[in-house]
Amino acid sequence: MVEAILGKDKAVVWDIGQAKAIYEGGYFGKLREDRLELSLLESLYLTEKEVIELKENGKSISAAKLRQLASGIDKRFDFRYAVYKDLRDRDLPVRTGFKFGCDFRVYGKGVKPLKRGPKAAGEHTKWIVFALPEGFAFSFPELSRAVRLAHNIRANMLWAVVDKSNNIEYYQVQFFKP
C-alpha cells in the first residue's frame, strides 16, 4: 500500500513514483510536480480498495474514520460517494465536475480523460452526473440549466438518485429541440 497523508480536505501522496502509478492507473487525483493530491472521495475509494494507507499525524486512519471526517466537511458526501464508488466500480474514469457545476464528469471505458490537445469524439466527457438523495426536489429552471449544460459540452446528463440503502438509479434527461 502507498502512504497518503491526510490534510483538511484532501490527501497527498508524496512519493512521486507511487503517485504517478496511482494517477496513471486510474486517473485519480491531481498530479503536481512533486506529489499527487487526492480528493476525499478518491481517498476513501483508494483506502477501501487498499491502494493507499491514509495517515494523519503518523497514525493510520480507517475508511470509517475518513468517511466520518468527510461527512462533517461535506453534508452531501455520503450519497456523492455512493455514486462515485458505483461509477468507479464500473471501470469508468471519473473526474470532478466542479468546473461544469455538477458532481462528476465521466468518460467512457478506456478513455484517457486528461489527454491534452485535440480529442476524438469518444475522448470527451460522456456524461455529467448530478448525485442526489432520494426525495430531493428541484425546480424546472434547475433541470433546464443542467440539460443545457450537458448539451453545450456534447455530453449526456445523468441524475444519480441514491436511496437510504445506497441503491442508485440513474436518470438521463436530454435536450430536445422541436
PALO-301281 format. One record per residue: residue number from 1; residue in one letter; x, y, z of N, C-alpha, C in turn. Coordinates in Angstrom, 3 decimals, always signed. Layout:
NODE fidren timi   n_east  n_north     n_up  ca_east ca_north    ca_up   c_east  c_north     c_up
NODE    NUM    A        X        Y        Z        X        Y        Z        X        Y        Z
...
END
This chain:
NODE fidren timi   n_east  n_north     n_up  ca_east ca_north    ca_up   c_east  c_north     c_up
NODE      1    M   +0.846   -1.195   +0.000   +0.000   +0.000   +0.000   +0.876   +1.237   +0.000
NODE      2    V   +0.355   +2.280   -0.586   +1.056   +3.555   -0.707   +0.604   +4.472   +0.428
NODE      3    E   +1.544   +5.137   +1.050   +1.208   +6.050   +2.137   +0.695   +7.371   +1.577
NODE      4    A   -0.425   +7.823   +2.140   -1.002   +9.127   +1.801   -1.242   +9.880   +3.106
NODE      5    I   -0.930  +11.152   +3.105   -1.074  +11.977   +4.300   -2.358  +12.791   +4.195
NODE      6    L   -3.207  +12.664   +5.201   -4.486  +13.365   +5.216   -4.306  +14.811   +5.630
NODE      7    G   -4.863  +15.705   +4.818   -4.929  +17.126   +5.157   -6.366  +17.445   +5.523
NODE      8    K   -6.718  +18.717   +5.502   -8.072  +19.108   +5.882   -9.126  +18.585   +4.905
NODE      9    D   -8.901  +18.787   +3.614   -9.910  +18.401   +2.626   -9.340  +17.572   +1.472
NODE     10    K   -8.156  +17.008   +1.680   -7.550  +16.152   +0.655   -6.460  +15.316   +1.298
NODE     11    A   -5.965  +14.365   +0.528   -4.827  +13.553   +0.954   -3.728  +13.739   -0.084
NODE     12    V   -2.492  +13.569   +0.356   -1.354  +13.779   -0.532   -0.444  +12.558   -0.491
NODE     13    V   -0.070  +12.102   -1.684   +0.937  +11.053   -1.831   +2.215  +11.770   -2.229
NODE     14    W   +3.241  +11.670   -1.381   +4.487  +12.402   -1.606   +5.512  +11.618   -2.408
NODE     15    D   +5.426  +10.301   -2.427   +6.364   +9.502   -3.215   +5.946   +9.635   -4.682
NODE     16    I   +6.706  +10.396   -5.448   +6.292  +10.753   -6.808   +6.176   +9.529   -7.713
NODE     17    G   +7.010   +8.526   -7.523   +6.904   +7.311   -8.330   +5.590   +6.591   -8.090
NODE     18    Q   +5.244   +6.428   -6.822   +3.977   +5.793   -6.478   +2.797   +6.679   -6.871
NODE     19    A   +2.980   +7.980   -6.734   +1.932   +8.926   -7.111   +1.595   +8.793   -8.595
NODE     20    K   +2.619   +8.720   -9.423   +2.406   +8.583  -10.869   +1.710   +7.263  -11.196
NODE     21    A   +2.062   +6.203  -10.484   +1.439   +4.903  -10.727   -0.056   +4.943  -10.414
NODE     22    I   -0.425   +5.582   -9.324   -1.847   +5.711   -8.962   -2.565   +6.580   -9.977
NODE     23    Y   -1.951   +7.688  -10.313   -2.549   +8.636  -11.252   -2.786   +7.981  -12.614
NODE     24    E   -1.752   +7.359  -13.144   -1.848   +6.770  -14.472   -2.650   +5.473  -14.484
NODE     25    G   -2.768   +4.837  -13.330   -3.509   +3.585  -13.234   -5.014   +3.755  -13.242
NODE     26    G   -5.504   +4.930  -12.989   -6.957   +5.124  -12.964   -7.374   +6.577  -13.010
NODE     27    Y   -6.408   +7.462  -13.268   -6.681   +8.904  -13.337   -7.301   +9.411  -12.052
NODE     28    F   -6.648   +9.056  -10.958   -7.056   +9.536   -9.643   -6.272  +10.792   -9.327
NODE     29    G   -6.938  +11.770   -8.756   -6.283  +12.945   -8.214   -5.750  +13.926   -9.227
NODE     30    K   -4.953  +14.834   -8.683   -4.308  +15.877   -9.482   -2.812  +15.720   -9.277
NODE     31    L   -2.113  +15.379  -10.330   -0.681  +15.162  -10.255   +0.032  +16.505  -10.351
NODE     32    R   +0.782  +16.797   -9.328   +1.608  +18.006   -9.294   +3.044  +17.600   -9.586
NODE     33    E   +3.929  +18.558   -9.605   +5.336  +18.290   -9.902   +5.961  +17.302   -8.916
NODE     34    D   +5.589  +17.430   -7.643   +6.245  +16.624   -6.610   +5.296  +15.776   -5.763
NODE     35    R   +4.008  +15.683   -6.167   +3.051  +14.969   -5.332   +1.765  +14.683   -6.109
NODE     36    L   +0.926  +13.852   -5.523   -0.412  +13.578   -6.034   -1.402  +14.029   -4.972
NODE     37    E   -2.335  +14.874   -5.347   -3.373  +15.335   -4.432   -4.665  +14.595   -4.747
NODE     38    L   -5.234  +13.983   -3.722   -6.455  +13.196   -3.858   -7.594  +13.857   -3.098
NODE     39    S   -8.767  +13.918   -3.722   -9.941  +14.419   -3.015  -10.325  +13.423   -1.932
NODE     40    L  -11.222  +13.823   -1.060  -11.678  +12.912   -0.007  -12.434  +11.725   -0.604
NODE     41    L  -13.181  +11.954   -1.695  -13.871  +10.856   -2.377  -12.862   +9.843   -2.897
NODE     42    E  -11.847  +10.332   -3.590  -10.808   +9.450   -4.131  -10.054   +8.746   -3.007
NODE     43    S   -9.778   +9.484   -1.955   -9.043   +8.913   -0.813   -9.809   +7.770   -0.171
NODE     44    L  -11.101   +7.949   +0.026  -11.902   +6.882   +0.629  -11.947   +5.668   -0.299
NODE     45    Y  -12.161   +5.902   -1.566  -12.225   +4.791   -2.519  -10.914   +4.003   -2.521
NODE     46    L   -9.800   +4.715   -2.606   -8.496   +4.051   -2.648   -8.127   +3.403   -1.314
NODE     47    T   -8.630   +3.947   -0.217   -8.427   +3.324   +1.098   -9.210   +2.016   +1.172
NODE     48    E  -10.460   +2.060   +0.741  -11.274   +0.836   +0.754  -10.708   -0.245   -0.168
NODE     49    K  -10.102   +0.160   -1.269   -9.513   -0.793   -2.220   -8.102   -1.210   -1.806
NODE     50    E   -7.646   -0.688   -0.672   -6.325   -0.986   -0.108   -5.186   -0.624   -1.058
NODE     51    V   -5.383   +0.485   -1.771   -4.324   +1.030   -2.634   -3.469   +1.994   -1.826
NODE     52    I   -4.131   +2.788   -0.965   -3.393   +3.719   -0.111   -3.653   +3.403   +1.351
NODE     53    E   -2.679   +3.771   +2.166   -2.856   +3.751   +3.619   -2.857   +5.210   +4.034
NODE     54    L   -3.961   +5.645   +4.563   -4.131   +7.040   +4.934   -3.610   +7.264   +6.342
NODE     55    K   -2.798   +8.317   +6.488   -2.238   +8.624   +7.809   -2.468  +10.093   +8.152
NODE     56    E   -2.623  +10.314   +9.451   -2.741  +11.664   +9.992   -1.891  +11.706  +11.249
NODE     57    N   -0.952  +12.636  +11.307   -0.023  +12.733  +12.434   +0.670  +11.403  +12.722
NODE     58    G   +1.041  +10.682  +11.658   +1.769   +9.424  +11.801   +0.915   +8.213  +12.137
NODE     59    K   -0.386   +8.402  +12.339   -1.268   +7.295  +12.702   -2.199   +6.963  +11.540
NODE     60    S   -2.446   +5.672  +11.342   -3.345   +5.224  +10.276   -4.779   +5.664  +10.549
NODE     61    I   -5.461   +6.020   +9.478   -6.872   +6.420   +9.536   -7.679   +5.351   +8.803
NODE     62    S   -8.687   +4.825   +9.431   -9.527   +3.807   +8.793  -10.472   +4.462   +7.788
NODE     63    A  -11.021   +3.644   +6.911  -12.007   +4.129   +5.944  -13.223   +4.701   +6.686
NODE     64    A  -13.644   +4.046   +7.761  -14.804   +4.514   +8.529  -14.539   +5.893   +9.135
NODE     65    K  -13.339   +6.087   +9.664  -12.977   +7.382  +10.250  -12.914   +8.458   +9.167
NODE     66    L  -12.351   +8.120   +8.020  -12.296   +9.085   +6.910  -13.698   +9.469   +6.464
NODE     67    R  -14.580   +8.487   +6.360  -15.966   +8.785   +5.961  -16.615   +9.742   +6.963
NODE     68    Q  -16.382   +9.514   +8.244  -16.938  +10.374   +9.287  -16.391  +11.803   +9.161
NODE     69    L  -15.083  +11.918   +8.966  -14.468  +13.239   +8.806  -15.001  +13.946   +7.570
NODE     70    A  -15.057  +13.217   +6.458  -15.504  +13.804   +5.193  -16.970  +14.226   +5.256
NODE     71    S  -17.792  +13.434   +5.934  -19.215  +13.770   +6.073  -19.411  +15.033   +6.897
NODE     72    G  -18.488  +15.303   +7.810  -18.542  +16.533   +8.592  -18.159  +17.760   +7.772
NODE     73    I  -17.345  +17.567   +6.762  -16.916  +18.667   +5.888  -17.937  +18.911   +4.785
NODE     74    D  -18.462  +17.827   +4.213  -19.388  +17.908   +3.084  -20.654  +17.140   +3.436
NODE     75    K  -21.744  +17.848   +3.646  -23.009  +17.211   +4.039  -23.548  +16.291   +2.943
NODE     76    R  -23.092  +16.452   +1.707  -23.524  +15.630   +0.585  -22.579  +14.441   +0.349
NODE     77    F  -21.569  +14.303   +1.187  -20.509  +13.333   +0.936  -21.020  +11.903   +0.780
NODE     78    D  -21.879  +11.438   +1.658  -22.276  +10.029   +1.652  -22.956   +9.613   +0.348
NODE     79    F  -23.925  +10.387   -0.126  -24.569   +9.968   -1.371  -23.698  +10.277   -2.580
NODE     80    R  -22.875  +11.300   -2.512  -21.924  +11.552   -3.603  -20.914  +10.404   -3.682
NODE     81    Y  -20.461   +9.917   -2.526  -19.513   +8.815   -2.529  -20.155   +7.539   -3.088
NODE     82    A  -21.402   +7.287   -2.754  -22.085   +6.095   -3.272  -22.073   +6.111   -4.806
NODE     83    V  -22.329   +7.261   -5.394  -22.332   +7.388   -6.855  -20.914   +7.259   -7.396
NODE     84    Y  -19.971   +7.943   -6.763  -18.570   +7.872   -7.201  -18.085   +6.422   -7.198
NODE     85    K  -18.343   +5.720   -6.124  -17.908   +4.324   -5.983  -18.559   +3.458   -7.054
NODE     86    D  -19.849   +3.648   -7.284  -20.552   +2.859   -8.290  -19.949   +3.074   -9.676
NODE     87    L  -19.662   +4.318  -10.020  -19.079   +4.617  -11.332  -17.674   +4.031  -11.451
NODE     88    R  -16.870   +4.191  -10.413  -15.502   +3.645  -10.423  -15.514   +2.120  -10.489
NODE     89    D  -16.443   +1.498   -9.761  -16.542   +0.044   -9.774  -16.954   -0.485  -11.153
NODE     90    R  -17.504   +0.380  -11.985  -17.859   +0.020  -13.363  -16.689   +0.295  -14.319
NODE     91    D  -15.526   +0.614  -13.740  -14.302   +0.904  -14.512  -14.433   +2.136  -15.403
NODE     92    L  -15.178   +3.118  -14.941  -15.326   +4.359  -15.684  -14.411   +5.426  -15.083
NODE     93    P  -13.656   +6.121  -15.909  -12.848   +7.233  -15.391  -13.772   +8.356  -14.917
NODE     94    V  -13.578   +8.785  -13.688  -14.420   +9.818  -13.083  -13.538  +10.977  -12.646
NODE     95    R  -13.927  +12.168  -13.014  -13.222  +13.384  -12.606  -14.240  +14.316  -11.960
NODE     96    T  -13.755  +15.314  -11.254  -14.663  +16.278  -10.640  -15.445  +17.024  -11.723
NODE     97    G  -16.663  +17.367  -11.398  -17.489  +18.137  -12.322  -17.610  +19.581  -11.898
NODE     98    F  -16.799  +19.985  -10.940  -16.904  +21.320  -10.352  -16.929  +22.427  -11.404
NODE     99    K  -16.033  +22.353  -12.388  -15.958  +23.442  -13.371  -17.209  +23.520  -14.241
NODE    100    F  -18.018  +22.459  -14.249  -19.265  +22.474  -15.002  -20.491  +22.614  -14.099
NODE    101    G  -20.269  +22.741  -12.813  -21.389  +22.908  -11.898  -22.157  +21.625  -11.628
NODE    102    C  -21.474  +20.492  -11.771  -22.105  +19.210  -11.471  -21.173  +18.438  -10.536
NODE    103    D  -21.564  +17.254  -10.153  -20.727  +16.483   -9.241  -19.560  +15.805   -9.949
NODE    104    F  -19.835  +15.172  -11.098  -18.788  +14.394  -11.760  -18.847  +14.540  -13.275
NODE    105    R  -17.672  +14.415  -13.890  -17.544  +14.216  -15.333  -17.126  +12.763  -15.482
NODE    106    V  -17.781  +12.047  -16.345  -17.493  +10.636  -16.512  -17.170  +10.367  -17.983
NODE    107    Y  -16.146   +9.563  -18.174  -15.682   +9.221  -19.518  -15.995   +7.764  -19.803
NODE    108    G  -15.982   +7.398  -21.065  -16.196   +6.012  -21.455  -15.026   +5.141  -21.023
NODE    109    K  -15.252   +3.841  -20.950  -14.193   +2.900  -20.572  -13.022   +3.033  -21.537
NODE    110    G  -11.827   +3.032  -20.971  -10.617   +3.077  -21.780  -10.169   +4.462  -22.205
NODE    111    V  -10.970   +5.472  -21.923  -10.619   +6.842  -22.313   -9.602   +7.408  -21.327
NODE    112    K   -8.630   +8.155  -21.840   -7.658   +8.853  -21.002   -8.165  +10.287  -20.850
NODE    113    P   -8.839  +10.581  -19.746   -9.533  +11.862  -19.617   -8.639  +13.090  -19.561
NODE    114    L   -7.364  +12.941  -19.332   -6.510  +14.112  -19.154   -5.632  +14.396  -20.365
NODE    115    K   -5.950  +13.779  -21.468   -5.197  +13.998  -22.692   -5.296  +15.466  -23.092
NODE    116    R   -4.157  +16.050  -23.413   -4.118  +17.441  -23.863   -4.233  +17.497  -25.375
NODE    117    G   -4.691  +18.636  -25.871   -4.750  +18.831  -27.312   -6.039  +18.288  -27.908
NODE    118    P   -6.056  +18.164  -29.228   -7.265  +17.711  -29.918   -7.684  +16.315  -29.458
NODE    119    K   -8.987  +16.135  -29.367   -9.533  +14.860  -28.919  -10.515  +14.335  -29.953
NODE    120    A  -10.556  +13.030  -30.079  -11.580  +12.393  -30.909  -12.912  +12.486  -30.168
NODE    121    A  -13.991  +12.296  -30.890  -15.321  +12.419  -30.285  -15.477  +11.538  -29.046
NODE    122    G  -14.957  +10.316  -29.076  -15.103   +9.392  -27.961  -14.230   +9.706  -26.759
NODE    123    E  -13.343  +10.697  -26.894  -12.439  +11.025  -25.795  -12.958  +12.149  -24.909
NODE    124    H  -14.064  +12.754  -25.285  -14.639  +13.834  -24.478  -15.485  +13.254  -23.349
NODE    125    T  -15.863  +14.115  -22.428  -16.763  +13.717  -21.352  -18.003  +13.073  -21.956
NODE    126    K  -18.357  +11.901  -21.459  -19.536  +11.202  -21.973  -20.787  +11.585  -21.183
NODE    127    W  -20.624  +11.714  -19.869  -21.747  +12.084  -19.007  -21.306  +13.133  -17.996
NODE    128    I  -22.220  +14.021  -17.668  -22.058  +14.825  -16.460  -23.109  +14.292  -15.491
NODE    129    V  -22.696  +14.121  -14.243  -23.543  +13.428  -13.278  -23.817  +14.323  -12.076
NODE    130    F  -25.089  +14.378  -11.706  -25.530  +15.069  -10.505  -25.984  +13.999   -9.519
NODE    131    A  -25.371  +13.939   -8.353  -25.741  +12.971   -7.319  -26.761  +13.621   -6.389
NODE    132    L  -27.867  +12.920   -6.176  -28.950  +13.462   -5.356  -29.487  +12.411   -4.403
NODE    133    P  -29.891  +12.835   -3.214  -30.544  +11.877   -2.317  -31.990  +11.673   -2.767
NODE    134    E  -32.514  +10.503   -2.506  -33.905  +10.215   -2.829  -34.801  +11.266   -2.177
NODE    135    G  -35.793  +11.732   -2.900  -36.721  +12.724   -2.366  -36.279  +14.163   -2.582
NODE    136    F  -35.125  +14.373   -3.190  -34.634  +15.726   -3.450  -35.586  +16.424   -4.411
NODE    137    A  -35.905  +17.669   -4.129  -36.788  +18.453   -5.001  -35.983  +19.571   -5.653
NODE    138    F  -36.200  +19.768   -6.938  -35.539  +20.855   -7.640  -36.537  +21.485   -8.596
NODE    139    S  -36.191  +22.663   -9.078  -37.104  +23.405   -9.945  -36.854  +23.068  -11.409
NODE    140    F  -37.832  +23.380  -12.248  -37.655  +23.172  -13.681  -36.523  +24.026  -14.250
NODE    141    P  -36.328  +25.270  -13.788  -35.168  +26.018  -14.289  -33.832  +25.336  -13.966
NODE    142    E  -33.728  +24.700  -12.794  -32.502  +23.962  -12.467  -32.313  +22.792  -13.424
NODE    143    L  -33.374  +22.085  -13.695  -33.319  +20.964  -14.634  -32.927  +21.463  -16.020
NODE    144    S  -33.521  +22.538  -16.439  -33.228  +23.107  -17.754  -31.768  +23.529  -17.871
NODE    145    R  -31.238  +24.179  -16.840  -29.824  +24.582  -16.851  -28.901  +23.370  -16.981
NODE    146    A  -29.220  +22.319  -16.237  -28.387  +21.116  -16.266  -28.409  +20.468  -17.649
NODE    147    V  -29.575  +20.374  -18.234  -29.698  +19.756  -19.558  -28.984  +20.602  -20.607
NODE    148    R  -29.123  +21.908  -20.524  -28.450  +22.787  -21.485  -26.942  +22.701  -21.343
NODE    149    L  -26.464  +22.643  -20.123  -25.030  +22.495  -19.889  -24.526  +21.231  -20.569
NODE    150    A  -25.183  +20.127  -20.328  -24.769  +18.856  -20.933  -24.794  +18.958  -22.453
NODE    151    H  -25.850  +19.534  -22.980  -25.971  +19.681  -24.440  -24.830  +20.538  -24.999
NODE    152    N  -24.496  +21.623  -24.314  -23.449  +22.534  -24.792  -22.065  +21.886  -24.818
NODE    153    I  -21.807  +20.950  -23.939  -20.488  +20.296  -23.943  -20.559  +18.912  -24.598
NODE    154    R  -21.656  +18.650  -25.276  -21.861  +17.403  -26.016  -21.757  +16.158  -25.126
NODE    155    A  -22.337  +16.274  -23.953  -22.354  +15.159  -23.005  -23.803  +14.811  -22.689
NODE    156    N  -23.999  +13.689  -22.064  -25.324  +13.310  -21.588  -25.412  +13.656  -20.115
NODE    157    M  -26.581  +14.103  -19.690  -26.767  +14.476  -18.298  -27.448  +13.343  -17.557
NODE    158    L  -26.857  +12.953  -16.440  -27.445  +11.904  -15.618  -27.750  +12.444  -14.224
NODE    159    W  -28.926  +12.108  -13.741  -29.259  +12.329  -12.344  -29.075  +10.984  -11.671
NODE    160    A  -28.220  +10.918  -10.678  -27.986   +9.685   -9.917  -28.710   +9.840   -8.586
NODE    161    V  -29.780   +9.098   -8.414  -30.616   +9.207   -7.215  -30.265   +8.055   -6.275
NODE    162    V  -29.845   +8.424   -5.071  -29.372   +7.455   -4.081  -30.417   +7.317   -2.973
NODE    163    D  -30.870   +6.069   -2.734  -31.834   +5.867   -1.653  -31.108   +5.625   -0.328
NODE    164    K  -31.846   +5.417   +0.722  -31.263   +5.264   +2.056  -30.365   +4.030   +2.190
NODE    165    S  -30.547   +3.038   +1.320  -29.719   +1.827   +1.336  -28.540   +1.936   +0.374
NODE    166    N  -28.313   +3.131   -0.157  -27.252   +3.398   -1.137  -27.459   +2.689   -2.476
NODE    167    N  -28.703   +2.330   -2.780  -29.023   +1.849   -4.119  -29.149   +3.077   -5.013
NODE    168    I  -28.670   +2.947   -6.234  -28.627   +4.102   -7.129  -29.432   +3.825   -8.389
NODE    169    E  -30.232   +4.793   -8.759  -30.932   +4.752  -10.042  -30.468   +5.958  -10.839
NODE    170    Y  -30.132   +5.718  -12.106  -29.665   +6.786  -12.984  -30.787   +7.169  -13.937
NODE    171    Y  -30.983   +8.476  -14.078  -31.980   +9.001  -14.994  -31.270   +9.936  -15.966
NODE    172    Q  -31.497   +9.686  -17.242  -30.888  +10.545  -18.258  -31.956  +11.481  -18.794
NODE    173    V  -31.619  +12.757  -18.852  -32.512  +13.755  -19.400  -31.777  +14.407  -20.557
NODE    174    Q  -32.439  +14.505  -21.697  -31.778  +15.038  -22.873  -32.464  +16.300  -23.367
NODE    175    F  -31.682  +17.118  -24.018  -32.158  +18.331  -24.677  -32.918  +17.918  -25.936
NODE    176    F  -34.074  +18.491  -26.124  -34.872  +18.197  -27.307  -35.336  +19.498  -27.910
NODE    177    K  -35.053  +19.677  -29.169  -35.498  +20.888  -29.863  -36.547  +20.478  -30.865
NODE    178    P  -37.801  +20.923  -30.645  -38.893  +20.522  -31.566  -38.760  +21.167  -32.942
END
